[in-house]
């Protein structure tokens, strides 16, 4: 299809009134830009649009422009009430250049609470896609639906999860719990070639600023990823692979002296992350990503950083089982710990939801005599490696009678549903049959495309963990997918959905399992069916495959 520039401008609302947008909204210039990072021709806004970090009166808007020359460029933006882009609410101009990798980020304010909006960027007559976003409620919210995802390895498979979510019109936002990108080079993460190879760019492990930018660039060209960003605001946090495998505050397992200074590498990875992700931050602040996002009086969403901010190195060596109990060690840094405790105590929301990276639940210790430490955990990259941090949190919840804490977790490429208690293996503290003694609950999302375990091995491992873990109510270590957190005044319910495959393009998926925690119960109950929902009143932003657009 071919579309005139004049029609494209009318569809954007820049030239007079128009009918509803029914066709593509990307335009390609007569002399397309060359993206220096990819050595291929792409459209000017070929990385799509995104939004994120919704508050009651503002939301972050994001895009990237691929210019024909290396010079500062003014990018205009508009946000409107309607998909026709006629009822403008706010507008402005942002200047971008190579110092920010030609990314554009706007904190669009002056918005109404709990309201859908549509937005678009343009440079002269070159238009981005129209994006759809939503602000958070200020008060009075009676329901919130968040899709929860994590771990998207580009060479391991297609982002079918993102495409499926982009076509659901029953969500408020997407929560991404990290490993949005991976740092490995080709073949370094054990991937096997797909029938249609998804090649990495760059092909080597990413280490410097150009590398990290280039990997983000690659991911943002994926059309399934673009589709979900186009329809929903994202709330993100990083995990280790946005930096390097098994990162901690001063180093990483996948970093060596030949790759330079780690703190320099970490700073550059952060810079690229803040450039390319729709997350709110001040340009001069490349520090933490932990923050609170309130959704009316219903939910306080507390996004944590259990990887980069203050994490001590994970225990290792012959004394690892003793080191993991050291009270002087911390998973988050003591400043972030204090912030979390204060937020939990001060919250007046019905539900306190924690978005974080690694599993909080205790993970299947092997019994040992007390003089040898009382138990072994083989999951020392999780909260099990930092038991003092976990116990300080659990004691704080107990001492302050904090109810309705729900923990959302990613990282491990599998599904886990667990009660959280001081010691679930000791009947004095927790009853696995009744849930008595549980302080909170944890929902773990499977991966978008990162590798899970093979069916037989994964099924055996999950069964063994469940049989030895009274607090672990469900475990699946085989399937890719996502879950939807549905929160009302009465309960917080998680519905898991598994995709058929990531080895080829497919939207086939099925409901797998559902669990809920009732108001003030602080323990899990199995649910047979996923939550019944109503569709959003806001229509989708116009979808387009960039390959369908011809030069004009």
N, C-alpha and C positions, 0 to 999 in steps of 0.2 A: 504494500500500500504506500501511496505517496500523499503527503499532506503539505499544503502550502504554509509558509511562515505566518501568513496573516491568520489562517484558521487556527494554527497552534497558539498564537497570541490571544485570539478570541477565547479559545478553550481555557486559557490560563486566566482570563478575566482582565488582561492588560489592554485589550481593545474592545470596548463596548460590551454589551450583553451577549450571552450565547446560550444555546441549549445545553443540557447536561452533557458532560464529557463522556463520549461513548467510544472513542478510539484511543490509540496510543498517544502518550504525552511526552515521549522522548523526541527530540529533534536532532538530526545530525547535520553539521555544517557542510557546505559544498566542498570544503577542504578539511576533512576530518583531522582531529588532533592526533598526534602520535604520543602515546604514553611512554616516557623514557624508561619506566620501570619494567615494562612488559615487552617492548619492541614489537608492538602490534597496534593496529588501528582500532580505536574505540570511540564511542560517542563521548560528547563533552562531559556529561554527567553519568558516565558509565558505571559508577559505583553505587548508583541508586541514592536513596534518601533514608534517613532514620530519625527517630526521636527517642527521648529517654528522660529518666528521672522526673516524672511528673509530680508537681506540687499542685496546690489548689488554685494557684493563679498564674502558673507558668510551666513551661516544658522546654527541654533542650531539643533543638532542631539541628540536623547534621546533613552534610553532603560533602562531596569532593568534586572539584573542577579539574579537568585535565587540559591545560592550556597549550596553545601552539607555540608559545614562547615563554621563556623563563623570566617573568616579570610580575609585579604585583597586579592583582586583578580585583575589581569590585564586583561582588556577587550580591544581587538583590534577593530578598526573600519576602514572602507574603504568607499570612495565616488567616484563614477565613472560616466562617460558620458552615459553608456549604461546599459540596464537591464540585459545583460549577465554578468555584473561586470568584463569586460575585460579591459576597458580603464580607468585605475585608475587616478584620479586627485589629491587626497590627502589621507593620511592614518595616523594612529597613534595608541597610546595605552593610555588608561586611567585606573588609579587604583581606585577601589571603595571598600568600606567596610561598616560596620554597621553604622558608623558615618553619612553616607548619605543614609542609608537604601538600600545600594547596587544598587542605581540608577547611571546611567551614563549620563553625559551631555557633549557634545563636541561643541565648536564653530568652525565649519569647514570653513576655509577661503581659499583664493586662487582660488575662483570660478569666473566664468564669469557672467555678468549681464543677467537678464531675460532668464535664462537657466534652463532646467530640469536636475536633477541629480538623481542617485540611490545610496543607501547607505546600509551598512550591518555591524553588529557587530559579533564578534566570540570570543570564549574562547576555545583554542585548536581546537577540531573538532566539537564543539557545536556551531551552527549557529543561528542567529536571522532570522526573516523574512527580505526580501529586502524591503526597503522603497523607496518611490518616493518623491522628493521635488523640489522646484523651488526658484531661487533667484529673488530679485526685480530688476526692470529695473533701470539703472542709468540715462539715458536720452532717449528722443524720444518715450516714450510709448504712444500708441494711444488708448489702451483699457485695462481695468482692471475689472475682475469679482471676487467678493468675496461672498461666502455664509456666512450668518449671523445667528448665533444660540445663544441659552441661555437656562438655567434652565432645568437641566436633573436630575430628581429625580428617583433614581434606583428602589425603591419599587413601584412607581406609574405606571410604564409601561416600555415597551421595547424601545430601542433606534433606532426605525425604521428610524428616520430622518438621523441618522449617516450612516446607511446602504445605504439609497437612495443617499446621497451625495457622498459616496465612489464609487458609480457606475456611477456618472456623470463625463464625461471627458471634461468639458467645463469651469472649474474654475481655478483660480490662487492660492487661499488660502482660509482658513476658519477663520472667526473671531468669537471667542467665548466671549460673553459679561458677563460671570460670572454665578454663581450657577452651576458650573461644578460638584461639589459634594454638598451634604446636610449633615448637622451635626446631625440631629435628630436620636433618637433611634427608634426601631420598634414600630409602632403604634402612634408615637408622632406627626405625620404630617397628620393624618386623612386618611392615605392610606387604601384601601380595597384590600384584597388578590386577586391576579390574579389566573387564572386557574392553571398556573404553577408558584408557589410562587417565587418571587425574594427576597430572604432573605438578610437582611443587615448584614454587618460585620464591626465592632462589632455590637452587637444587641442593645447596650446602646448608649446614646448620646456621641458623641466624644468630649473629653475635653483636653486630654494630647497628647504629641507627638506620642506615640504609637498608640493612637486612630486615629489621623488624618492620619498617614501613612497607617493604616489598611484600612481606608475608601477609600483613593486614590488607594490602592492596589486592592480593590474589583472592583472599577470602571474600572481600566485599564485591568481587565481580561475580560470585556464584549467584545465579538467578533465584534459587530457592531461598538463600539467605536474604537477598534483596527483597523478595516478596514478603517475608514475615516482618522485616524492618519497616516496609512500606505501610503495613496495616496496623501495627501496634507499637506503643512505646516500650522500650527495653529498660530494665533495671539490672545493671550488671555489677559483677565484682570479678576480679582476676583470681586465678589459681596459679599453679607453678609454671605451666607451659607457656604462658604469656611472657615468661622470663627464661627459665630452664628447669628441667626435671628436678623435683624434690628441692625446691628453693627454700632457703631460710634467709634471715636478715643480712647475713654476711657472706653467703655462698650458695652453692647448689651442687647436687650430685653430678649433673651434666655440665660442669664447668671445670676447666683446668687452666693451669698457669699459661699455657700456650695461647689461650683465648683472651688474654689481657686481664685487667683488673675487674673483679666481679662487680664492685660497687659502681663502676663506670658503665658496665653492661646493664646493670639493673636500672640505672638512671635513664639510659637510652631506651630501654624497653618500656619504661613508664611513659617517656615522652611520646613514643609512637602510639601507645595505648590511649593516652588522653587525646591525641590528635584524631585517632580513627574511631573512637567509641563515643556514643551519645551519653556521656557521663558528665555531670556538673562538677566543675572545678575552676579555680582561678588560674589563669595562664602561668603565673609565677610560682604556683604551688604544685610541685610534683611529689607530694608526700603521700598521704594515706588515701584510701578509697572507702573507709568505713563512714557510714552516715545513716540518718534516719529519714524515712519517707512515710509520713502519716497518711492514712486513708480514712478521713472522718474520725468518728469515735469508735470505729470498728476495729481497725488494725493499725498498729505501729510496726512498720517493716524496718528492721534493723539489719543493715547490710554490713557484714564483718569482713575483716582481713585476717585470716588465720595462716597466711603464707609469708607476707613480705614485711609488714609493719614492724613486728617485734619478736617474731618467732626465733627461739633458740634452735640450734642444730638438733635434729632428731637423734635420739640415743642410738648408740652402736657399740660394738665390741662386747667383751665378756661381762662388762658391768652394766649393760644396757638396761636390764630389768630393775636394777637399783636406781640408775640415773633417771629413769622415767618418773620416779616418785619424788624427785628433788623439788622442794618447795621454792627454791630460788629460780627455777626455770619457768618459762612462760611460753604459751603458744601464740599469744596476740600482742605481747608487750604489756607492761603493767599500766601504762596510760590508757590503752584501749580497753583493758579489763575494767578499769575504774569507770570509763565512759559507759560501757555496756551495763554494769551494775546500776549506775545512776539512771540510765535510760529506762531500765526495767522497773526501778522503784518509782520513778516519776511518771511513768506512763499511765494515762487515764483511759487508754483504749481497751476494749474488751479482750482483744487478742494481741499478744506480743509474738511476732513472727521473726525469726532469725534466719537471714540468708547467708550461708557460709560454705566453706569449701570441703572440709574433711570430717569424717564421721565422729560424732560426739559419743555415741553409745559405746559401751564396753564390748570388745570383740573377742569372745570365746577364749578366755584364759585357760591354760592347763594348770590344774591344781598342784600346788607345791606346799611343803611345810611352811609355817609362818616364818621361821627363821631364815628361809631362803627367799622371802619376798611375798609369799601368799598367792602367787600366780604369775603366769607368763603370758604376755601378749606378743604376737608376731606382727602387729599392725602399728608400729611405732611412729609412722608418719601421720597418724591420726591423733585424736585427743588421748588415746591410750598411751602415747609417748609423752604426754604432758598431764599426768593425772592430777597434779596440784592445781593447775588452771581449771580443770573440770570440777574438782571438789570445792574450790573457792566459789565457783558459780553455783553449784548445787546447794552449798551451805547458804549462800545469799538468797536463793529462791526460798529455801526452807525458812530461814530466819525472818524473811519479810513477807511470808505467806503470798507469794506471787503465783497466781493461777494463769492458765491458758497460754503457756509458752509452747510454741511450735517451732521446731528446728528444721530448716530446709537444707539439704546437703547434696553435693555433687561428687566429682572426683573419681569415684571407684568403678564407673562403667557398669553399674548394676542397681537393682532395686532392693531396698531394705526398708522395713517398717518396724519401728521399735519403741517400746517404752523407755524412758530415761529415769534412772534411780541411782541412789548412792552406790549400791552394790547389788545388781540383779541376780548374782549367783548365791547370795546369802538370804535364806528365808526370813531372817530377822529384819531385813530391810525391804524385801520385795517378794510378793506372791505372784508367780507367773500365771496362775489360773485366774485370779481375780483382778490383777493389776494393782492391788493395794501396795502402796509405797512408791508408785510412779510419781515423778515430779513434773514431767513434761513428755512430749512425744517427738520423734524424729522421723521425717520422710526423706528418703534418698532417691534421687532421680537417676534413671539409667542414662547412657550416653546417647548423643545424637548419632554419631557414627564411629566413635572410637571403639577399639576391639573389646568385646566381652569374652567370656570363656566358651569353648565348644560345648554343644548340648550335653553330652554324657558327663564330661568332667564338671561342667558348671552345675548340673543338677545334683551330682553327688556332693559337691562342695557345699551347696546351699542346704541340702538336707542335713549334712553333718553339723553345720553351724546352727541350724534351727534346733536340732535335737539336743545340743549342749548349751543353748542360750534361751532361758525362759522368757526373756524380755523381747526376743526377736520373733515377731509375729508372722512375718513373711519375708522371703528372700528369693530373688531370681537373679542369676549371674550369667544369663545367656542372651537376653534380648536387649536390643536398642529401643529407645522410645522416649517418653516424657510422662509427667503427670500434671494434672490440673488441680490446684488448690482452690476449693470452693468454701468461702467463709461466710457464715451468717452469725446472728446473735446467739443462736442455739448450738452451733457446732462448726468445727473446721474439718472438712473432708478432703481426702486426696484420692483421685481417680487415676490409675495408671493405664496407659495405652502403649502397646508394643507394635512396632512396624514389622512388616513381613520380611523386608530385606533392606540392606543399604548397598548391596553390590550392583544394583541397577536402579534406574528411576522407577519409583512406585509410590502410590499413595495408599496402598492397602495397609490397613492396621486394624487392631481390635482392642476392646476393653479387656484388661487382664485381671485387675483386682482393685478393691476400694477399701479404705479404712477411714474412720473418723475419730475425733475426740470431742466429747460433749462439753458444754460450758462447765467449767470448774471441776471436771472429772480428772483431767490431767493423765488420762490413760486411753488406750486404744480399744476400739470396737470395730469388728469387721462389718462391712456393708456389702450387700449383694449386688446392687446396681449403682452405676454412676449417678451423680446428682442430675436431677431434671432441671433444664435451663430454658430461659427465653433468649431469643436472638436479640442482638444489639439493634437499636433503632437506627444507628448510623450505617449508611451504605458503604461498601468497600470503596477504597480509592481505586481508580482505573488500573487494571493490571496490564502489563505489557512485557513481551519478550523482546529484548533489544535487537535480536537477530531479525525481527520482522520489519524493522524500520529501514526505509530506503533513504538515500541522500536526497535532499531537496534543493 
